[in-house]
Amino acid sequence: MFRRLWSSRVNLVIFGFILLFGFMNPITTLGDQRNLGTTNDNYYFDQSRNATFELLLNSSFITRGVDDLILHFRFVDENDSSLLPDSDIYFNITSASDSLIYEKTIPVLTTDYVNETVIWSNFNSLNAGTYSVNALANSSTTDTYQLQRTFELTILPVGRVRMFFPENPSFLTRNESNAVNYAITNIGGSTVTNVSLTNIESSGTIGSVEIYIDVFELELTDGETYQGNIRFDPDIYLYKKYSFSYSYRTIDEPLVQIIGISDPLDIIVNPYLNLDSYEIPSNATMGETYVISFTVDNEEDESLFIAPRLDCEKLEYENGEINIIKVSSGVHFFTVDANSTTEGAANLRFWIEIEWTTITETKWYSTLISSIIRTIIIYPMGEISDGMNLYYAYGIIFASMLIGIIYFSRDVIKRLSSKGRLDSERQFPEVIYPLDTVILDGSNIAWEEKGSSDKPKINNIEAMINRLSRANFKKIVTVADAALRYQIDNQRRLDKLVKDGAMKMLPARVDGDKFILRLAEEENAMIVSNDMFKEFRETASWIDQRRIPYTILDGEVYLHPTSAATTKELRNEEENED
């Protein structure tokens, strides 16, 4: 009966109309497209979009060693001042002879002004004169825009000392000796002598840290910098603010001892606290509730007070700002409901803050956890915009071609697919794994086939993710040790995987093997790794049943079976049961 219906031309035409109307469905047509522009309330890609680019300086005169240079950027759509998708700003600072002083690229995540501070220490060794700020802005929907501003750098006539810390705040490791670098610079125009450190002042949370500093007599000429380090040995997690006192003399007044206080140094010894995204949809419809789920893992033995933070200009949270919450040891799941208020593309950022309670105040400070960023698209409600007509035309052409191919070639395709399926089962039986979630041991995979530089390869991880996406897994989670970021052969591509949510970097000093096994047990997941996990077999007897070994040869990934049966064996078992 089915074959008679299929061969009927009348029914084939009806089938074609069903396909055609399927392509005209707004949800199917819109899909998950990035780089969408808004013009006359219609959604479509607009390559000719114009933009507004602004650059302002906080001052035209900067004193060396005293003033920071603050830059104000704004890069938005010219017509409606909305956020441009995938937009970046590159800027640099050059001397009159075009020598490069400083450069940076920043993503544009807001329609307000983006403020960038170039701190005073970047100008320490420079001479007085005129310097230029050169900026370029572009996006996937605009041309490149260029602006230039200038400022005058002046120098104090008499020698003057300033002490600062290049990495501030400094995040220390508990129960280890940590060296914090400092710099003492003569920011004035004459030589200083007898520079020495004398004492220390601190404030912050309860708890002490052992500190070891060197005592010396320095002489620094105009613009010269001395670099040293101070050793800290913390045994608890805490927040402290330190200031160091120093003394010096100048050749202008050699008998006068001058006392100064260093720039404050923030010392952070973080608890073992981890934030991760659990479920963040990439699409939403304006007016509907947008649900965000995330997890917080507290690996300390005590409860902590934290505040998860979310930021997106096109969302309004139904429950308002997330309040301070108390998290005990272990993993905790949280859900936030938001309303999608404005259509278009937007960036969703969220991070976590920990409450530092001091003797006299409550100090908030963001932890080491990186901000998790997702790009989401809010679609309009109601009728489909006229700008989508182009997609409908493509849908009609595609549906017509598909009907023709099916009608004239269905028998040939059926024979070829049947033959290919049988050959595949005879030569390389497809392995069906019993679970639909898989955890990738990213560090193990990256080191499997090292490159010519003898470094772990990012290609291995990308190839494995692509290979598993073609298998029978519905959820793929990639986990890697923190050290891999500094060992990998292409750090930028690794960071992109992390930013896109395809990979999770563990915090420092977290045992990657133990975390992978725990996550696999909680998620009821398989594990892709050539690590045998020998030290954990007494507590995890299921390792052999869930661990999927693999081979990477010339960039090609080959998955090996565990205790899972092949397709042919499974079919035989089903026939025997029948």
C-alpha positions as semicolon CSV with decimal commas, in nm:
position;residue;x (nm);y (nm);z (nm)
1;M;0,000;0,000;0,000
2;F;0,280;0,239;0,097
3;R;0,466;0,177;-0,230
4;R;0,153;0,248;-0,434
5;L;0,102;0,578;-0,253
6;W;0,469;0,671;-0,292
7;S;0,469;0,608;-0,667
8;S;0,157;0,814;-0,718
9;R;0,236;1,148;-0,882
10;V;-0,060;1,314;-0,712
11;N;0,063;1,219;-0,368
12;L;0,416;1,324;-0,463
13;V;0,291;1,675;-0,546
14;I;0,107;1,685;-0,211
15;F;0,428;1,580;-0,039
16;G;0,611;1,863;-0,217
17;F;0,360;2,121;-0,091
18;I;0,403;1,989;0,263
19;L;0,778;2,039;0,231
20;L;0,727;2,387;0,087
21;F;0,506;2,502;0,375
22;G;0,758;2,353;0,614
23;F;1,021;2,587;0,472
24;M;0,785;2,882;0,513
25;N;0,750;2,816;0,887
26;P;0,911;3,115;1,061
27;I;1,085;2,905;1,326
28;T;1,242;2,671;1,071
29;T;1,344;2,958;0,846
30;L;1,499;3,179;1,111
31;G;1,703;2,906;1,277
32;D;1,999;3,014;1,487
33;Q;2,158;3,289;1,280
34;R;2,420;3,525;1,412
35;N;2,513;3,868;1,277
36;L;2,153;3,978;1,229
37;G;2,088;4,346;1,168
38;T;1,776;4,550;1,245
39;T;1,645;4,775;0,967
40;N;1,282;4,897;0,959
41;D;1,188;4,630;1,213
42;N;1,288;4,349;0,971
43;Y;1,548;4,084;1,047
44;Y;1,799;4,014;0,774
45;F;2,171;4,041;0,708
46;D;2,259;4,397;0,610
47;Q;2,620;4,431;0,489
48;S;2,576;4,801;0,412
49;R;2,490;4,902;0,768
50;N;2,655;5,226;0,884
51;A;2,798;5,281;1,233
52;T;2,902;5,558;1,470
53;F;3,253;5,540;1,619
54;E;3,370;5,780;1,893
55;L;3,701;5,821;2,080
56;L;3,754;6,062;2,373
57;L;4,051;6,115;2,612
58;N;4,023;6,210;2,978
59;S;4,290;6,480;2,930
60;S;4,524;6,624;2,668
61;F;4,808;6,654;2,924
62;I;4,946;6,352;3,116
63;T;5,219;6,376;3,384
64;R;5,460;6,081;3,373
65;G;5,427;5,854;3,675
66;V;5,127;6,045;3,812
67;D;4,832;6,028;3,569
68;D;4,658;5,737;3,400
69;L;4,534;5,780;3,044
70;I;4,163;5,696;3,021
71;L;4,007;5,629;2,680
72;H;3,633;5,638;2,607
73;F;3,511;5,440;2,303
74;R;3,164;5,402;2,156
75;F;3,082;5,189;1,850
76;V;2,711;5,143;1,768
77;D;2,462;5,130;1,485
78;E;2,416;5,473;1,329
79;N;2,039;5,441;1,283
80;D;1,915;5,304;1,616
81;S;2,223;5,304;1,844
82;S;2,197;4,926;1,889
83;L;2,484;4,687;1,955
84;L;2,675;4,573;1,646
85;P;2,733;4,196;1,629
86;D;3,092;4,066;1,649
87;S;3,235;4,418;1,681
88;D;3,589;4,488;1,803
89;I;3,805;4,795;1,869
90;Y;4,182;4,786;1,824
91;F;4,389;5,077;1,952
92;N;4,754;5,160;2,007
93;I;4,968;5,443;2,144
94;T;5,268;5,561;1,943
95;S;5,539;5,825;1,977
96;A;5,609;6,104;1,730
97;S;5,854;5,866;1,555
98;D;5,581;5,597;1,530
99;S;5,738;5,374;1,797
100;L;5,476;5,143;1,947
101;I;5,414;5,211;2,319
102;Y;5,096;5,012;2,393
103;E;4,828;4,818;2,203
104;K;4,512;4,623;2,280
105;T;4,200;4,476;2,115
106;I;3,869;4,488;2,304
107;P;3,528;4,338;2,214
108;V;3,233;4,577;2,219
109;L;2,969;4,430;2,451
110;T;2,757;4,737;2,522
111;T;2,597;5,035;2,351
112;D;2,734;5,269;2,620
113;Y;3,087;5,408;2,625
114;V;3,362;5,150;2,676
115;N;3,625;5,287;2,915
116;E;3,984;5,163;2,886
117;T;4,255;5,273;3,131
118;V;4,623;5,275;3,030
119;I;4,794;5,297;3,367
120;W;5,077;5,540;3,438
121;S;5,349;5,269;3,450
122;N;5,326;5,225;3,070
123;F;5,482;5,570;3,027
124;N;5,765;5,540;3,285
125;S;6,065;5,538;3,052
126;L;5,922;5,780;2,795
127;N;6,048;6,129;2,727
128;A;5,833;6,439;2,730
129;G;5,655;6,504;2,402
130;T;5,346;6,446;2,189
131;Y;5,197;6,095;2,163
132;S;4,912;5,959;1,949
133;V;4,619;5,726;2,021
134;N;4,518;5,542;1,701
135;A;4,196;5,337;1,699
136;L;4,025;5,104;1,449
137;A;3,670;4,970;1,485
138;N;3,493;4,711;1,271
139;S;3,229;4,440;1,282
140;S;3,087;4,166;1,060
141;T;2,829;4,410;0,921
142;T;3,031;4,733;0,878
143;D;3,342;4,871;0,716
144;T;3,648;4,966;0,923
145;Y;3,640;5,302;1,104
146;Q;3,957;5,487;1,210
147;L;4,016;5,773;1,459
148;Q;4,322;5,944;1,608
149;R;4,373;6,166;1,916
150;T;4,693;6,314;2,067
151;F;4,813;6,404;2,418
152;E;5,120;6,573;2,571
153;L;5,339;6,382;2,820
154;T;5,513;6,602;3,080
155;I;5,783;6,511;3,342
156;L;5,829;6,636;3,700
157;P;6,156;6,836;3,726
158;V;6,277;6,674;4,055
159;G;6,336;6,302;4,123
160;R;6,040;6,122;4,276
161;V;5,986;5,754;4,372
162;R;5,674;5,548;4,316
163;M;5,631;5,181;4,414
164;F;5,367;4,964;4,248
165;F;5,275;4,602;4,170
166;P;5,243;4,498;3,802
167;E;4,998;4,216;3,887
168;N;4,738;4,367;4,114
169;P;4,539;4,202;4,258
170;S;4,768;3,903;4,317
171;F;4,599;3,566;4,352
172;L;4,798;3,339;4,582
173;T;4,801;2,962;4,625
174;R;4,721;2,838;4,970
175;N;4,991;2,648;5,161
176;E;5,259;2,741;4,907
177;S;5,532;3,005;4,885
178;N;5,417;3,281;4,645
179;A;5,646;3,546;4,496
180;V;5,469;3,876;4,419
181;N;5,661;4,107;4,185
182;Y;5,696;4,476;4,260
183;A;5,860;4,772;4,086
184;I;6,015;5,092;4,221
185;T;6,040;5,367;3,959
186;N;6,194;5,713;3,955
187;I;5,918;5,905;3,778
188;G;6,090;6,245;3,814
189;G;6,358;6,421;3,611
190;S;6,663;6,382;3,845
191;T;6,843;6,096;4,024
192;V;6,721;5,952;4,358
193;T;6,941;5,764;4,610
194;N;6,919;5,550;4,928
195;V;6,586;5,394;4,834
196;S;6,481;5,142;5,104
197;L;6,167;4,959;5,225
198;T;6,085;5,013;5,592
199;N;5,750;4,880;5,717
200;I;5,412;4,735;5,618
201;E;5,048;4,826;5,683
202;S;4,753;4,595;5,607
203;S;4,378;4,560;5,641
204;G;4,125;4,301;5,535
205;T;3,987;3,969;5,654
206;I;4,089;3,795;5,973
207;G;4,400;3,583;5,924
208;S;4,771;3,639;5,886
209;V;5,019;3,580;5,606
210;E;5,394;3,540;5,651
211;I;5,580;3,802;5,446
212;Y;5,949;3,818;5,351
213;I;6,098;4,129;5,186
214;D;6,453;4,231;5,096
215;V;6,616;4,547;5,234
216;F;6,845;4,741;5,000
217;E;6,998;5,078;4,912
218;L;6,910;5,180;4,556
219;E;7,010;5,459;4,321
220;L;6,774;5,528;4,030
221;T;6,832;5,772;3,746
222;D;6,564;5,959;3,551
223;G;6,290;5,710;3,448
224;E;6,481;5,404;3,579
225;T;6,291;5,110;3,735
226;Y;6,401;4,843;3,985
227;Q;6,211;4,513;3,992
228;G;6,207;4,270;4,285
229;N;5,969;4,033;4,461
230;I;5,810;3,985;4,803
231;R;5,731;3,636;4,930
232;F;5,390;3,553;5,081
233;D;5,305;3,223;5,256
234;P;4,925;3,203;5,319
235;D;4,767;2,904;5,496
236;I;4,397;3,014;5,471
237;Y;4,184;3,176;5,206
238;L;4,149;3,551;5,267
239;Y;4,146;3,904;5,128
240;K;4,414;4,154;5,237
241;K;4,516;4,502;5,125
242;Y;4,885;4,586;5,186
243;S;5,075;4,914;5,167
244;F;5,455;4,930;5,199
245;S;5,647;5,229;5,332
246;Y;5,972;5,335;5,164
247;S;6,227;5,618;5,202
248;Y;6,470;5,788;4,962
249;R;6,678;6,103;4,895
250;T;6,732;6,312;4,581
251;I;7,051;6,463;4,442
252;D;6,872;6,799;4,450
253;E;6,831;6,778;4,832
254;P;7,067;6,497;4,949
255;L;7,022;6,567;5,323
256;V;6,644;6,541;5,320
257;Q;6,494;6,194;5,366
258;I;6,159;6,156;5,191
259;I;5,899;5,902;5,306
260;G;5,646;5,751;5,065
261;I;5,369;5,490;5,065
262;S;5,341;5,231;4,789
263;D;5,036;5,181;4,573
264;P;4,803;4,941;4,758
265;L;4,840;4,570;4,684
266;D;4,536;4,341;4,696
267;I;4,616;3,985;4,800
268;I;4,346;3,727;4,722
269;V;4,363;3,365;4,838
270;N;4,049;3,221;4,681
271;P;3,845;2,930;4,814
272;Y;3,786;2,639;4,581
273;L;3,470;2,770;4,416
274;N;3,365;2,702;4,058
275;L;3,089;2,850;3,840
276;D;2,973;2,685;3,519
277;S;2,688;2,719;3,271
278;Y;2,439;2,434;3,277
279;E;2,185;2,537;3,014
280;I;2,184;2,867;2,822
281;P;1,949;2,874;2,518
282;S;2,088;3,051;2,211
283;N;1,747;3,177;2,090
284;A;1,443;3,340;2,249
285;T;1,124;3,513;2,138
286;M;1,045;3,861;2,260
287;G;0,792;3,855;2,543
288;E;0,861;3,496;2,642
289;T;1,043;3,382;2,956
290;Y;1,413;3,310;2,902
291;V;1,542;3,047;3,147
292;I;1,911;3,038;3,245
293;S;2,054;2,749;3,448
294;F;2,400;2,730;3,603
295;T;2,590;2,541;3,871
296;V;2,813;2,645;4,161
297;D;3,061;2,392;4,300
298;N;3,191;2,468;4,651
299;E;3,488;2,240;4,722
300;E;3,557;2,390;5,064
301;D;3,462;2,221;5,392
302;E;3,257;2,523;5,499
303;S;2,968;2,726;5,362
304;L;3,040;3,040;5,159
305;F;2,833;3,351;5,091
306;I;2,830;3,437;4,721
307;A;2,637;3,647;4,469
308;P;2,599;3,519;4,110
309;R;2,583;3,809;3,863
310;L;2,421;3,822;3,518
311;D;2,426;4,101;3,263
312;C;2,244;4,131;2,928
313;E;2,101;4,451;2,784
314;K;1,807;4,271;2,615
315;L;1,689;4,079;2,924
316;E;1,508;4,182;3,240
317;Y;1,514;3,944;3,535
318;E;1,173;3,855;3,674
319;N;1,305;3,812;4,027
320;G;1,525;4,120;4,012
321;E;1,894;4,109;4,099
322;I;2,020;3,779;4,241
323;N;2,070;3,818;4,615
324;I;2,350;3,685;4,829
325;I;2,315;3,310;4,870
326;K;2,477;3,063;5,106
327;V;2,629;2,757;4,942
328;S;2,742;2,457;5,141
329;S;3,001;2,206;5,021
330;G;2,919;2,033;4,692
331;V;2,754;2,119;4,361
332;H;2,442;2,339;4,357
333;F;2,204;2,408;4,065
334;F;2,039;2,749;4,018
335;T;1,780;2,879;3,771
336;V;1,707;3,240;3,677
337;D;1,398;3,354;3,484
338;A;1,426;3,658;3,258
339;N;1,199;3,840;3,013
340;S;1,325;3,906;2,660
341;T;1,242;4,273;2,620
342;T;1,412;4,381;2,296
343;E;1,466;4,195;1,971
344;G;1,814;4,150;1,822
345;A;2,149;3,992;1,908
346;A;2,305;4,049;2,251
347;N;2,582;3,914;2,473
348;L;2,496;3,740;2,799
349;R;2,766;3,754;3,068
350;F;2,760;3,606;3,413
351;W;3,019;3,562;3,684
352;I;3,033;3,518;4,060
353;E;3,138;3,731;4,356
354;I;3,234;3,619;4,704
355;E;3,159;3,815;5,020
356;W;3,479;3,910;5,203
357;T;3,394;4,012;5,559
358;T;3,658;4,236;5,720
359;I;3,684;4,374;6,070
360;T;3,534;4,712;5,974
361;E;3,357;4,654;5,643
362;T;3,219;4,399;5,396
363;K;3,440;4,380;5,089
364;W;3,312;4,239;4,761
365;Y;3,564;4,104;4,514
366;S;3,518;3,902;4,197
367;T;3,688;3,564;4,209
368;L;3,925;3,409;3,958
369;I;3,634;3,252;3,774
370;S;3,624;3,382;3,417
371;S;3,309;3,548;3,292
372;I;3,095;3,311;3,086
373;I;2,979;3,484;2,769
374;R;2,710;3,366;2,527
375;T;2,561;3,537;2,224
376;I;2,182;3,506;2,216
377;I;1,929;3,623;1,957
378;I;1,587;3,759;2,054
379;Y;1,338;3,715;1,769
380;P;1,029;3,935;1,722
381;M;0,673;3,817;1,782
382;G;0,390;3,813;1,527
383;E;0,416;3,797;1,149
384;I;0,728;3,708;0,957
385;S;0,915;4,012;0,832
386;D;0,936;4,094;0,462
387;G;1,312;4,065;0,481
388;M;1,276;3,686;0,505
389;N;1,131;3,654;0,155
390;L;1,476;3,567;0,025
391;Y;1,484;3,266;0,254
392;Y;1,145;3,152;0,123
393;A;1,272;3,169;-0,234
394;Y;1,566;2,949;-0,143
395;G;1,323;2,716;0,037
396;I;1,108;2,677;-0,276
397;I;1,412;2,599;-0,493
398;F;1,547;2,350;-0,243
399;A;1,209;2,176;-0,201
400;S;1,168;2,144;-0,579
401;M;1,516;1,995;-0,619
402;L;1,454;1,755;-0,332
403;I;1,126;1,631;-0,485
404;G;1,296;1,572;-0,820
405;I;1,585;1,381;-0,667
406;I;1,352;1,163;-0,458
407;Y;1,118;1,092;-0,750
408;F;1,375;1,001;-1,013
409;S;1,647;0,846;-0,795
410;R;1,475;0,687;-0,498
411;D;1,538;0,329;-0,613
412;V;1,906;0,393;-0,692
413;I;1,959;0,569;-0,358
414;K;1,785;0,289;-0,173
415;R;2,008;0,022;-0,332
416;L;2,329;0,221;-0,272
417;S;2,244;0,300;0,090
418;S;2,154;-0,062;0,161
419;K;2,478;-0,187;0,005
420;G;2,687;0,073;0,192
421;R;2,518;-0,015;0,519
422;L;2,586;-0,387;0,474
423;D;2,950;-0,328;0,370
424;S;3,002;-0,102;0,669
425;E;2,865;-0,362;0,908
426;R;3,086;-0,631;0,756
427;Q;3,411;-0,428;0,762
428;F;3,375;-0,166;1,037
429;P;3,076;-0,243;1,262
430;E;2,926;0,068;1,417
431;V;2,968;0,076;1,795
432;I;2,657;0,171;1,990
433;Y;2,742;0,303;2,334
434;P;2,488;0,246;2,612
435;L;2,481;0,606;2,740
436;D;2,401;0,927;2,549
437;T;2,628;1,162;2,748
438;V;3,008;1,161;2,713
439;I;3,291;1,337;2,902
440;L;3,611;1,411;2,706
441;D;3,947;1,405;2,888
442;G;4,074;1,713;2,701
443;S;4,431;1,707;2,836
444;N;4,476;1,338;2,756
445;I;4,338;1,387;2,405
446;A;4,555;1,693;2,333
447;W;4,875;1,507;2,432
448;E;4,786;1,190;2,233
449;E;4,951;1,296;1,906
450;K;5,194;1,581;1,967
451;G;5,289;1,825;1,692
452;S;5,632;1,910;1,555
453;S;5,679;2,161;1,839
454;D;5,638;1,876;2,091
455;K;5,332;2,049;2,235
456;P;4,980;1,916;2,287
457;K;4,758;1,978;1,982
458;I;4,434;2,172;1,978
459;N;4,351;1,986;1,654
460;N;4,310;1,663;1,854
461;I;4,039;1,814;2,075
462;E;3,852;1,974;1,783
463;A;3,868;1,651;1,580
464;M;3,739;1,449;1,876
465;I;3,445;1,686;1,935
466;N;3,357;1,669;1,563
467;R;3,383;1,290;1,564
468;L;3,159;1,245;1,868
469;S;2,901;1,487;1,729
470;R;2,842;1,226;1,455
471;A;2,796;0,944;1,709
472;N;2,491;0,862;1,918
473;F;2,569;1,112;2,195
474;K;2,323;1,389;2,282
475;K;2,551;1,573;2,526
476;I;2,930;1,620;2,493
477;V;3,132;1,778;2,777
478;T;3,504;1,850;2,735
479;V;3,715;1,903;3,049
480;A;4,085;1,998;3,068
481;D;4,341;2,084;3,336
482;A;4,426;2,452;3,390
483;A;4,788;2,390;3,284
484;L;4,683;2,291;2,930
485;R;4,618;2,654;2,838
486;Y;4,988;2,734;2,882
487;Q;5,109;2,418;2,702
488;I;4,879;2,396;2,399
489;D;5,014;2,473;2,051
490;N;4,738;2,726;1,976
491;Q;4,614;2,915;2,282
492;R;4,373;3,136;2,086
493;R;4,176;2,841;1,948
494;L;4,165;2,685;2,295
495;D;4,024;3,008;2,441
496;K;3,762;3,016;2,164
497;L;3,645;2,665;2,255
498;V;3,614;2,776;2,618
499;K;3,434;3,098;2,522
500;D;3,191;2,908;2,294
501;G;3,107;2,667;2,575
502;A;3,253;2,363;2,397
503;M;3,521;2,313;2,663
504;K;3,565;2,370;3,037
505;M;3,900;2,460;3,195
506;L;3,933;2,341;3,555
507;P;4,072;2,574;3,822
508;A;4,434;2,536;3,928
509;R;4,518;2,246;4,161
510;V;4,194;2,062;4,086
511;D;4,261;1,691;4,016
512;G;4,136;1,650;3,658
513;D;4,103;1,269;3,671
514;K;3,906;1,278;3,995
515;F;3,676;1,553;3,859
516;I;3,613;1,365;3,532
517;L;3,519;1,045;3,716
518;R;3,293;1,231;3,957
519;L;3,123;1,419;3,672
520;A;3,077;1,097;3,473
521;E;2,916;0,933;3,774
522;E;2,683;1,229;3,838
523;E;2,589;1,270;3,471
524;N;2,570;0,893;3,404
525;A;2,815;0,945;3,117
526;M;3,080;0,766;2,913
527;I;3,445;0,884;2,926
528;V;3,676;0,925;2,624
529;S;4,032;0,883;2,750
530;N;4,335;0,659;2,707
531;D;4,407;0,706;3,078
532;M;4,339;0,379;3,264
533;F;4,250;0,564;3,591
534;K;4,429;0,289;3,786
535;E;4,434;0,472;4,119
536;F;4,054;0,512;4,120
537;R;3,942;0,159;4,030
538;E;3,864;0,057;4,388
539;T;3,604;0,333;4,422
540;A;3,486;0,338;4,059
541;S;3,439;-0,021;3,946
542;W;3,248;0,095;3,636
543;I;3,550;0,249;3,460
544;D;3,603;-0,038;3,210
545;Q;3,233;-0,034;3,112
546;R;3,230;0,342;3,044
547;R;3,583;0,430;2,928
548;I;3,611;0,465;2,548
549;P;3,970;0,426;2,424
550;Y;4,066;0,593;2,098
551;T;4,339;0,634;1,837
552;I;4,434;0,954;1,651
553;L;4,621;0,888;1,327
554;D;4,710;1,175;1,093
555;G;4,433;1,385;1,247
556;E;4,167;1,114;1,204
557;V;3,987;0,990;1,517
558;Y;3,908;0,621;1,567
559;L;3,688;0,522;1,863
560;H;3,726;0,172;2,006
561;P;3,453;-0,033;2,176
562;T;3,433;-0,091;2,548
563;S;3,197;-0,366;2,661
564;A;2,934;-0,234;2,418
565;A;2,824;-0,468;2,142
566;T;2,831;-0,396;1,769
567;T;2,519;-0,324;1,570
568;K;2,520;-0,672;1,420
569;E;2,557;-0,838;1,762
570;L;2,271;-0,635;1,903
571;R;2,048;-0,734;1,614
572;N;2,133;-1,101;1,665
573;E;2,047;-1,071;2,034
574;E;1,712;-0,911;1,947
575;E;1,633;-1,191;1,698
576;N;1,720;-1,457;1,957
577;E;1,492;-1,289;2,211
578;D;1,208;-1,282;1,955
